[in-house]
Amino acid sequence: MTALPFAVALLAPALAAQSADWSSGPTMAVAMGLSIDAATVVPGSGAGTLLFTKSDFKTSKPAPWTVAPLPGVPNFATLPWAGLPGIDIDGLSMGLDYILSDPVGHIVVPPGSWGAITFSVTRGTAGVVGGLINGEVLAPGGAAADVFAYILPGSTGFPANWIDVPLRAQDSTELSLDSPGAPGNIDAMDVYLGLIFGENPQIAPLVPGYPAVSVFFSVKTASVPSVPAGWWGTAPASGATVLRTTWNATTSSWGVPIPFLTPAQLGLLPTEDVDEFGIDLLRGRMLLSTTQPGIVARDPLLYVELAAPGTNYVYRRLDNTPVSVRIGLAGPPGIDDIDGICALDPGSGSQPRLDTLLGSLQNPLLPTPPARLGVSVFRRLNQNGVTQELVSYMTGFPTPGSTPPGLAFCGIALGLPTNPYTTVAAFARPNPASPYFPFQGHPEKFVQPIPSSPVFTGLPVYFAWAAFDGTSFDLSLPCGITL
């Protein structure tokens, strides 16, 4: 590390970009577990395969569970539906979502906290003309294998123009889910699968109930006949029934799936199809999306209070504006559809603490319009399976749509986001030799090993990135994570 630089760079003239063609936000490049539809080309995988992504920008396809399981960690390669022909998984959750809401679906964010959802959309979604989703629909590869994020209104610590608007967290090309002439589609996702079990299995014992963790899932209506009859119990054999399977560490196997929620408990008809959901077991809450052409037209994002089954509500702001409107889905309900969802709150109430796994954006360091450079930070277990590290990503150029030669710098501060930054890395840009050169906004990556000394436990660490192209300068928002 050098002790210079960052404070000097802060004195350079700043120019905040007004728009961007790159991914951004705190969930940019976040690891996930996901399911794809049958038309998405991933060799050796199908609509029933659970795939895992890395917290990175990848030119290689996502892969099924390949992590050598630590003692007690479930084997996600042997889930009950693995290898059963004809099953299409279209709803997926670990039950670890942190859903911020009152009992009737209004967003309520605790003081001093922030929350977000990540989501994907269906192949048929068009989005509101001029909106982010519509722009991705019209771009090469479409929008169905992109991952979007929405920071909930009422969140604190973010500049106002980052809240209550859609962000593109990952493009389909960054997940390598597109093939020539074959755009991909994510039809189920769960961040906790990737962020905890894929990247941080060392903290899996902190998951409630461990090692008897559960996977909740649903199937597309068309694949209901392929589901073993014994899984349904007394619940309807329906795409609107949510099933549950639990890991047994003694036998190293998953239990036979059983019904967890019936269509009636969700306020739905058995003829409907739950397209995706997030379940918050700790608080007894659920977010879900349905797809039911010609049956019932519902808002693309619904809320259910599990302690009061039978009724669903539109997930919405306190002024009753639906989230589906704020993220730019086209109406009336039933036209556009959410295809994957996960709810996050990197605060003290999450299970386990997400603030040690996922960085939170902070207010800008300069008294200028907020920066548009993308930045994110994640914790992960090193490939050696022993040490841990922080990895931070940056995307973007000072001027959107332009890639003049320039430099990017990464700086780290300890304790407070306003403390002095030490420059830890510099990159020449654009760099055709970089593995990130093919991606929009020319991502950069910096990896910081985490010291093993317990004296650092609980210490906040902040990453900020700067980009300079010879004439213009831009500075990212700080992104902080707890050791």
Secondary structure, DSSP 8 states (H G I E B T S, - for coil): --S-THHHHTTS-----S--SS--STTTT---EEEE-TTS--TT--TT--EE--SS--SS--EE--S---TT---GGG-TTTT-TT--EEEEE-SB------TTSB----TT---EEEEEE-TT---STTSHHHHHHHSTT-STT-EEEEE-TT--SS-GGGSSSEEEEE-TTTTT--BTTB---EEEEEHHIIIIIIT-GGGGGGSTTTTS-EEEEEE-GGGGGGS-GGGSTTS-SSTT-EEEEEEETTTTEE---EEEE-TGGGT--TTS-EEEEEEETTTTEEEEEE--TTT----SSEEEETTSTT--EE-B-TT--BHHHHTT--SSTTSS-EEEEEEE--STTSSS-GGGTB-EE---SSSSS----EEEEEEEE-TTSS-EEEEEEEE--SSTT---SEEEEEEEEESSTTS--EEEEEEEES-TTSTTTTSTT--EEEEEE----GGGTT-EEEEEEEEE-SS-EEE---EEEE-
